Amino acid sequence: SALRLSTANKAYIPKSIRGVCSISLCRKMDVPPSPSIQSVVKNIACIGAGYVGGPTMAMIAYKCHDIKVHVVDLSEARIKAWNSDNLPIYEPGLWEVVKDRRGKNLFFSTDIDAAIDEADVIFVSVNTPTKTYGLGAGKAADVSYWELAARKIADVAKGPKIVVEKSTVPVKTAQSMAKVLLCNEFGSKFEVLSNPEFLAEGTAIDDLMKPDRVLIGGNQTRAGKKAIDALVDVYAHWVPRDRILTTNLWSAELSKLAANAFLAQRISSINAMSALCEATGAYVEEVAHSIGTDTRIGSKFLKASVGFGGSCFEKDILNLVYICESMGLKECADYWMQVVAMNDYQKCRFARKIVSALYNTVAGKKLALLGFAFKKDTGDTRASAAIDVTTLLLEEHAVVYVFDPKVATEQVYADLEYKEKQAGLKNLNIRNNVKVVSDPYEACDGAHAVIICTEWDEFKTYDYKKIHEKMMKPAFVFDGRNILDHTALRGIGFEVHSIGSNIDVKAM
C-alpha cells in the first residue's frame, strides 16, 4: 500500500533504484569501525509518498516537533502534489495535519540520496503487490521494490541507520533485507525493524492519532533492542506506552497478515450468512446484531455488503495462502483461500441479482452505479467491488453511468480496462458503454436501476422521489451496502433489493 500510478493496480518503481538490482558480491574493504545506532532520533526519512508513507510521516511530524521528517519519492508529480493545496490522496483531516507542519519539520522532495544520508531512521513504504509472474504468481507478494529500496540505502548510507519495514511483507523479509544491507561498502551498521501499519482508509488520521496499538518488531539482540527502544520513543510522543507492543521480527511481520485475514474473514462470514438469509427469509442485519452482542464475538466488521475491497485484504490473504502452501500447510492455505472465494462469490451474486430482477436482461439498459471507491471517505478504487460489478454488467451489454464524489473519471476507465485485460475479456467497449458523470441525478435520469456500491453518506440524503420521477418504470434500487431507507423507497414506488433480505420471501 504505497505508491500508485494513474493506471490501476500498477506498482511504482522509483527511477533512482531501478539500476541497482544487479547482483554483486559484497566486497571486503578496510573501513573504520562504524558508529552505533542512534538512541535518540532526530531525523526520519520515508521512501514512498503514498497512502501509508505520506499520512504516517505527516502524523509523526505533527506530534514530534523535535524530529525532522523527510518524505521522498522520484515521482515529481506526486511530490508536487504533496507540496500543493491539492494533496495526491484524500483522507479526512490529512490536509490540516500536512498544512500545519509542512515547511517546518515536514518536507517532501525527490532527493532520495540526501534524505537517506541525513536520516537516523529510514521507513520503507513501497508497493508490495501480488506477483503476476513466475513462482507464486497470483498469490505471493512481489518484494522486488523493497529489495531495490534496500540496495539504494546500502549504496548511499555512510553511517548507522535503523531501517523500518512499513510495507506489508512476507515473514522473513527482514532477514533478506538485512543481508542486502550488509553489502554496504562504507561499513555502516543497520538494524531492520518491522513496524506494520494498521490504518483503515477513510479513518487513517484518526487511526494514527489514537491507534489501538503500535507494533514494533526487531532482533532480540542488544543492538536490536536499542533500535526498538529508539522507535518506541518516537511514537511515545503521543501514544501511551502500554499501546506500543514490541515483538521479534517474525511475529510483527506475520501479525499484519493475520490482522487483515481475520478482518476479511468476518466480512466473508457475514456475507455467507446474507445469502442464507435471502434464501430463508431471515434478516442479516438482525442476525448480525444478535451475534454481535455476544462479547466473545463483538459487533465490528459484521456489516453485510457487496464485498470487501481495498489494497490490503485480498492481497494479504493471498500472500498468507502462498506462505502456508510453501510451508506444506495445505489445509491452512485452503481455509484462508475460501475467504477470498466467498468475497468473489458475493460480488458475482449481487450482479446476477441485478440481471435477474431486470427480467434476465440488461442489454442496452441504462444503469446508475453510485460509488466506485472501495469504501466511503477515500478516493481509492483498488480492488473495489464496483469494478467487478460493473464488469459483469458490461458483459451483459448494459450501459453503466458511474458517479463517485472522489474518484476521477480516468481512474474509473483505467480500473475497468485493467480488469478487462486481466480477465481476458474482449469487446466490452468500455469507453462507450461506461459514462462517468459529476452529477448523481444525471446518472439516474432515465435509468432502469440505481445500484449502490459504496456507502457514501451523501447517498442517504438524495431526493429519491425526484430520482424516481425521471427513471424508467418499474424503477429498481439495488442497495449493495444496506445504507438507504428501504421502507421509504418502497413507499415512493421503487422495487428495492438489498443484501441479506428477500422481500418476496418476507411477504410470505
Disulfide bonds with the S-S distance in Angstrom:
Cys26-Cys183 1.99
